[in-house]
């Protein structure tokens, strides 16, 4: 009856190959899927003796599945146009937080943002990486879910102002002129800084910088002087010197913003040669300040090193975080746990987590996903071979059955 077990092992092996091919074909459209293939080994009972030459006489016992190998070559990178999608070009796996809180590893980058603004897989697992605070990524910190929604950029308090302005030389003594410019406090609130000029003598003007008293004293009225000095011009209308300058320092704002906000400029021959005294109307043609209002996130993009760069309604582009990438010493040792995810084993070694394009890890392509690397032509070829193997082993069983029946008939 051993012959039946040999043919049965062949049927089992061919059935396993058919199952593997069917699984590959079923996942031909699965992002990040890696083609799998069965390898087989022969079985033998042992040596039953030796022949006249002393060589062992061995009898085979069939076939067994030796291993399942995965083809981890890179699939095609398909552009999707979605900011949240990404693909790894080269070695490595994305790190996601599984349902049990433990990390899983995947090549499928078809991520989306959940209702909390966190990057997630289609199965709801959180994508892990290195978070950013005020646009600065801390790659030495622990991995955390990456936030790409409901993010605001921090306000930047004004620390410097500038004018391109003129005070009219035809202004009578004690005549005045005014310039206004907006400034931003550390909380992102906007205030108006006013520069009042008074002509005190030919080619000489005093100025005072003021801010509404209500902005620095809740409920106050009038204006509070926060700086001033004297401007001296030559006969050509150029600013030659400043005297008695009191730097502009805003006291504590009424809204609780940072106290004693110092603001440099615009007065001084080296710092602001664009302040002139000519016989044209007084007034600033331009005014500048380097403060930034707090902004809301309008879009983001993923850079090749995994940095998620946010674009805000106000202010500069800021990093929201950086995607983590894991590598393994033996990818064949990984075990598939479903949902496009893998888990490490003793054979694969522990995950080595770091940044894209470092330590042999690949780069990240934003707005793309890696497609399945299953080749349909190869799978159909394997399907034909498996079918023929199954049919041949089935024929062996029917033949053995006929022989058994003939033997039994002889005994009868």
Phi, psi and omega per residue, in radians:
X1 nan -0.096 -3.136
X2 -1.095 -0.473 -3.141
X3 -1.127 -0.585 3.106
X4 -1.147 -0.683 -3.126
X5 -1.163 -0.583 3.107
X6 -1.130 -0.856 3.128
X7 -1.122 -0.633 3.117
X8 -1.120 -0.664 3.102
X9 -1.126 -0.608 3.079
X10 -1.153 -0.714 3.084
X11 -1.090 -0.748 -3.139
X12 -1.098 -0.749 3.134
X13 -1.131 -0.786 3.135
X14 -1.136 -0.647 3.100
X15 -1.122 -0.701 3.089
X16 -1.112 -0.670 3.105
X17 -1.162 -0.712 3.084
X18 -1.080 -0.679 3.121
X19 -1.154 -0.711 3.130
X20 -1.112 -0.792 3.126
X21 -1.112 -0.723 3.123
X22 -1.084 -0.696 3.119
X23 -1.138 -0.715 3.110
X24 -1.088 -0.800 -3.123
X25 -1.162 -0.615 3.124
X26 -1.146 -0.486 -3.087
X27 -1.822 0.379 -3.113
X28 -1.130 -0.388 3.104
X29 -1.850 0.205 -3.118
X30 -1.513 2.105 -3.131
X31 -1.058 2.305 3.067
X32 1.350 0.035 -3.111
X33 -1.241 2.496 3.133
X34 -1.989 2.263 -3.113
X35 -1.014 2.353 3.130
X36 -1.975 2.618 -3.141
X37 -2.534 2.455 3.095
X38 -1.557 2.465 2.971
X39 -2.034 2.585 -3.009
X40 -2.109 2.750 3.047
X41 -2.354 2.643 -3.121
X42 -1.489 2.763 3.105
X43 -2.065 2.482 3.034
X44 -2.520 2.569 -3.058
X45 -1.356 -0.452 -3.115
X46 2.318 -3.134 -3.124
X47 -1.478 2.304 3.136
X48 -1.723 0.066 -3.130
X49 2.645 -2.881 3.098
X50 -2.281 2.760 3.092
X51 -1.601 -3.027 -3.091
X52 -1.097 -0.397 3.115
X53 -1.560 0.012 -3.115
X54 1.466 0.086 3.125
X55 -1.387 2.532 -3.109
X56 -1.199 2.514 3.031
X57 -1.747 1.987 -3.059
X58 -2.015 2.553 3.128
X59 -2.112 2.112 3.118
X60 -1.232 2.649 -3.119
X61 -2.075 0.153 3.092
X62 2.135 -2.690 -3.050
X63 -2.336 2.652 3.115
X64 -2.425 2.714 3.077
X65 -1.346 2.070 -3.105
X66 -1.448 -0.740 -3.099
X67 -2.909 2.871 2.971
X68 -2.003 2.085 -3.125
X69 -1.891 2.542 3.112
X70 -1.921 2.446 3.106
X71 -1.608 1.807 -3.061
X72 -1.609 0.325 3.036
X73 -1.133 2.667 -3.036
X74 -1.241 2.354 3.036
X75 -1.448 3.028 3.107
X76 -1.115 2.461 3.087
X77 -1.621 1.983 -3.025
X78 -1.763 2.075 3.099
X79 -1.140 2.337 3.132
X80 -2.016 -0.374 -3.091
X81 1.387 0.029 3.137
X82 -1.667 2.203 -3.098
X83 -1.033 -0.576 -3.045
X84 -1.393 -0.235 3.138
X85 -1.415 2.576 3.100
X86 -2.733 2.743 -3.134
X87 -2.417 2.592 3.076
X88 -1.668 2.139 3.051
X89 -1.727 1.801 -3.067
X90 2.039 -2.723 -3.050
X91 -1.392 2.553 3.006
X92 2.251 2.939 -3.122
X93 -2.419 2.541 2.976
X94 -1.237 2.640 3.109
X95 -1.873 2.166 3.130
X96 -2.214 2.720 -3.112
X97 -1.652 1.982 -3.102
X98 -1.235 3.045 -3.104
X99 -1.084 -0.494 -3.137
X100 -1.529 0.105 -3.141
X101 1.514 -0.148 3.132
X102 -1.585 2.659 -3.111
X103 -1.274 2.456 2.922
X104 -1.962 2.924 -3.075
X105 -2.298 2.364 -3.039
X106 -2.547 2.694 2.994
X107 -1.742 -0.174 -3.096
X108 -1.423 2.042 -3.093
X109 -1.889 0.512 3.131
X110 -1.436 1.118 -3.050
X111 -1.486 2.712 3.024
X112 -2.391 3.009 3.088
X113 -1.772 2.367 3.107
X114 -1.479 -3.041 -3.071
X115 -1.136 -0.334 3.112
X116 -1.627 0.040 3.119
X117 1.447 0.225 3.134
X118 -1.653 2.530 3.079
X119 -1.231 2.288 -3.140
X120 -2.386 2.805 2.989
X121 -1.417 2.922 3.072
X122 -1.006 -0.428 3.113
X123 -1.505 0.046 3.091
X124 1.578 0.080 3.109
X125 -1.358 2.464 -3.091
X126 -1.414 2.338 3.092
X127 -1.394 2.269 -3.040
X128 -1.793 2.636 3.112
X129 -3.009 -2.805 -3.110
X130 -1.813 2.110 -3.081
X131 -1.304 2.868 3.100
X132 -2.113 2.524 3.053
X133 -2.102 2.060 -3.102
X134 0.936 0.686 3.061
X135 1.481 0.026 -3.133
X136 -1.903 2.106 -3.117
X137 -1.498 2.323 3.087
X138 -1.814 1.654 -3.097
X139 -1.377 -0.078 3.098
X140 -1.588 -0.138 -3.110
X141 -1.436 3.084 3.100
X142 -1.353 2.721 3.128
X143 -1.179 2.426 3.141
X144 -2.433 2.778 3.032
X145 -1.027 2.471 -3.091
X146 -1.590 2.281 -3.092
X147 -1.765 2.163 3.135
X148 -2.241 0.232 3.120
X149 -2.465 2.789 -3.142
X150 0.966 0.716 -3.135
X151 -1.943 2.402 3.058
X152 -2.074 2.552 3.071
X153 -1.489 2.490 -3.110
X154 -1.214 2.599 3.052
X155 -1.250 2.609 3.068
X156 -2.063 2.082 -3.110
X157 -1.199 2.493 3.095
X158 -1.123 2.240 3.075
X159 -2.130 -0.096 -3.133
X160 -2.670 2.400 3.054
X161 -2.196 2.811 3.105
X162 -2.627 2.652 3.113
X163 -2.316 2.519 2.761
X164 -1.914 1.778 -2.946
X165 -2.460 2.856 3.108
X166 -2.384 2.436 2.960
X167 -1.918 2.267 -2.982
X168 -1.231 2.260 3.106
X169 -1.206 -0.327 3.135
X170 -1.475 -0.016 3.109
X171 -1.157 2.304 3.111
X172 -1.194 2.839 3.081
X173 -0.995 2.386 -3.069
X174 1.252 0.107 2.998
X175 -1.255 2.815 -3.018
X176 -2.232 2.855 3.008
X177 -2.583 2.807 -3.041
X178 -2.467 2.446 2.971
X179 -2.200 2.489 3.084
X180 -2.182 2.523 3.034
X181 -2.579 2.487 3.076
X182 -1.337 2.575 3.012
X183 -2.298 2.749 -3.083
X184 -2.038 2.356 3.057
X185 -1.606 3.122 -3.021
X186 -1.201 -0.243 3.083
X187 -1.654 -0.034 3.124
X188 1.602 0.106 3.099
X189 -1.411 2.528 -3.114
X190 -1.756 2.413 3.118
X191 -2.287 2.863 3.120
X192 -1.909 2.088 3.048
X193 -1.688 2.203 -3.104
X194 -1.954 2.306 3.051
X195 -1.879 2.013 3.122
X196 -1.788 2.139 3.128
X197 -1.824 2.450 3.041
X198 -2.300 2.213 3.135
X199 -1.403 2.073 -3.084
X200 -1.811 -0.343 3.111
X201 -2.893 2.973 3.101
X202 -1.025 2.220 3.132
X203 1.147 0.291 3.137
X204 -2.321 2.278 3.116
X205 -2.330 2.470 2.922
X206 -1.744 2.720 3.081
X207 -2.425 2.687 3.030
X208 -2.408 2.377 3.087
X209 -1.703 2.242 -3.120
X210 -2.268 2.788 3.064
X211 -2.426 2.553 3.136
X212 -0.937 2.296 -3.124
X213 -1.026 -0.581 3.133
X214 -1.069 -0.444 -3.130
X215 -1.312 -0.410 -3.098
X216 -1.972 -0.320 3.071
X217 -2.326 1.903 -3.035
X218 -0.960 2.099 3.134
X219 1.548 0.007 -3.123
X220 -1.287 2.915 3.107
X221 -2.193 2.884 3.102
X222 1.339 -2.689 -3.089
X223 -2.240 2.602 3.112
X224 -1.947 2.232 3.120
X225 -1.341 2.250 -3.096
X226 -2.122 0.120 3.117
X227 2.985 2.882 3.131
X228 3.113 -3.088 -3.141
X229 2.881 -2.927 -3.118
X230 -2.175 2.418 -3.142
X231 -1.940 2.266 -3.136
X232 -2.046 2.191 -3.110
X233 -1.958 2.748 3.031
X234 -1.675 -3.101 -3.089
X235 -1.188 -0.191 3.091
X236 -1.676 0.008 3.099
X237 1.535 0.131 3.135
X238 -1.572 2.514 3.094
X239 -1.255 2.109 -3.092
X240 -1.805 -0.519 -3.130
X241 -2.878 2.853 3.017
X242 -2.228 2.534 3.128
X243 -2.336 2.672 3.070
X244 1.038 0.536 -3.070
X245 -1.290 2.229 2.999
X246 -1.812 2.026 -3.103
X247 -0.980 2.578 3.119
X248 -1.341 2.047 3.102
X249 -2.349 2.049 3.138
X250 -1.462 2.203 3.064
X251 -1.203 -3.085 -3.103
X252 -0.960 2.212 3.093
X253 -1.274 2.626 -3.113
X254 -1.151 -0.428 -3.124
X255 -1.447 0.045 3.097
X256 1.598 0.178 3.118
X257 -1.175 2.930 -3.090
X258 -0.888 2.329 -3.106
X259 -1.292 2.781 3.024
X260 0.877 1.075 3.122
X261 -1.437 1.891 -3.120
X262 -1.470 2.399 -3.125
X263 -2.243 2.127 -3.139
X264 -1.589 2.832 3.130
X265 1.383 3.030 -0.052
X266 -1.722 0.218 -2.908
X267 -1.735 2.427 -3.110
X268 2.416 2.442 -3.029
X269 -1.105 -0.601 -3.137
X270 -1.395 -0.644 -3.036
X271 -1.432 -0.559 -3.003
X272 -2.498 1.220 3.095
X273 -1.239 -0.036 -3.113
X274 -1.534 0.084 3.015
X275 -1.605 2.085 -3.044
X276 -2.241 2.884 3.006
X277 -2.249 1.754 3.119
X278 -2.291 3.009 -3.070
X279 -1.488 0.938 2.972
X280 -2.240 2.920 -3.075
X281 -1.010 2.523 3.087
X282 -1.247 2.614 3.062
X283 2.523 2.675 -3.131
X284 -1.527 2.338 3.037
X285 -1.508 -0.505 3.050
X286 -2.531 2.660 2.987
X287 -2.465 2.509 -3.103
X288 -2.306 2.717 3.000
X289 -2.698 2.643 -3.002
X290 -1.761 0.192 3.086
X291 -1.339 2.781 -3.136
X292 -2.327 2.337 3.028
X293 -1.260 2.695 3.019
X294 -1.157 2.402 -3.089
X295 -2.113 2.805 3.060
X296 -1.780 2.599 -3.111
X297 -1.200 2.206 3.126
X298 -1.853 -0.527 3.100
X299 -2.887 2.979 3.064
X300 -2.615 2.820 3.100
X301 -2.468 2.702 -3.118
X302 -1.824 2.176 -3.136
X303 -1.501 2.947 -3.060
X304 -1.130 -0.426 3.105
X305 -1.582 0.127 3.112
X306 1.575 -0.022 3.104
X307 -1.213 2.267 3.081
X308 -1.657 1.930 -3.027
X309 -1.758 2.068 -3.106
X310 -1.624 2.456 3.032
X311 -1.861 2.216 -3.029
X312 -1.960 2.764 -3.137
X313 -1.157 -0.482 3.072
X314 -2.310 2.557 3.012
X315 1.504 -3.034 -3.052
X316 -1.422 2.950 2.988
X317 -1.250 2.402 -3.094
X318 -2.280 2.576 3.071
X319 -1.245 2.341 3.084
X320 -1.653 -0.365 -3.107
X321 2.846 -3.084 -3.136
X322 -2.452 2.273 -3.076
X323 -1.225 2.375 3.072
X324 -1.515 2.546 3.102
X325 -2.241 2.316 -3.126
X326 -1.901 2.546 3.051
X327 -2.242 2.796 -3.106
X328 -2.331 2.603 -3.139
X329 -1.225 -0.493 3.136
X330 -2.466 1.698 -3.093
X331 -1.162 -0.455 3.122
X332 -1.143 -0.331 3.132
X333 -1.429 -0.108 3.118
X334 -1.236 2.603 3.107
X335 -2.013 2.310 3.119
X336 -1.321 2.310 3.141
X337 -2.021 0.237 3.121
X338 1.498 2.912 -3.130
X339 1.144 0.472 -3.098
X340 1.194 0.266 -3.039
X341 -1.900 2.692 3.073
X342 -2.202 2.731 3.036
X343 -2.196 2.530 3.109
X344 -1.316 2.739 3.039
X345 -2.293 3.125 3.066
X346 -1.060 -0.556 -3.125
X347 -1.230 -0.613 -3.101
X348 -1.400 -0.469 -2.988
X349 1.458 2.863 -3.123
X350 -1.244 2.693 3.107
X351 -1.188 2.388 3.018
X352 -1.890 1.857 -3.002
X353 -1.717 2.339 3.111
X354 -2.830 -2.581 -3.073
X355 -1.832 2.681 3.073
X356 -1.057 2.580 3.090
X357 1.140 0.430 3.032
X358 -2.360 2.630 3.060
X359 1.039 0.543 3.141
X360 1.439 0.044 3.108
X361 -1.413 2.683 -3.120
X362 -1.375 3.131 3.083
X363 -1.644 2.903 -3.108
X364 -1.939 2.311 3.092
X365 -1.849 2.025 3.135
X366 -1.376 2.629 3.112
X367 1.249 0.339 3.135
X368 -2.397 2.799 2.981
X369 -2.290 2.626 3.097
X370 -1.491 2.202 -3.137
X371 -1.450 2.912 3.059
X372 -1.034 2.506 3.114
X373 -1.697 0.300 3.094
X374 -1.211 2.262 3.084
X375 -1.774 2.033 -3.013
X376 -1.126 -0.626 3.138
X377 -1.133 -0.760 3.117
X378 -1.105 -0.717 -3.119
X379 -1.141 -0.670 3.111
X380 -1.171 -0.602 3.073
X381 -1.131 -0.787 3.105
X382 -1.113 -0.601 3.138
X383 -1.117 -0.740 3.134
X384 -1.122 -0.788 3.139
X385 -1.062 -0.796 -3.132
X386 -1.108 -0.692 3.129
X387 -1.115 -0.772 3.126
X388 -1.119 -0.692 3.118
X389 -1.110 -0.744 -3.141
X390 -1.110 -0.794 -3.126
X391 -1.099 -0.699 -3.123
X392 -1.138 -0.775 3.129
X393 -1.198 -0.596 3.068
X394 -1.132 -0.662 3.103
X395 -1.143 -0.647 3.103
X396 -1.058 -0.710 -3.138
X397 -1.151 -0.771 3.132
X398 -1.130 -0.632 3.103
X399 -1.153 -0.776 3.117
X400 -1.103 -0.630 3.102
X401 -1.114 -0.757 3.125
X402 -1.087 -0.703 3.122
X403 -1.131 -0.736 -3.141
X404 -1.093 -0.748 3.141
X405 -1.139 -0.682 3.097
X406 -1.123 -0.670 3.110
X407 -1.126 -0.775 3.130
X408 -1.123 -0.631 -3.138
X409 -1.149 -0.606 3.122
X410 -1.146 -0.646 -3.129
X411 -1.185 -0.666 -3.138
X412 -1.191 nan nan
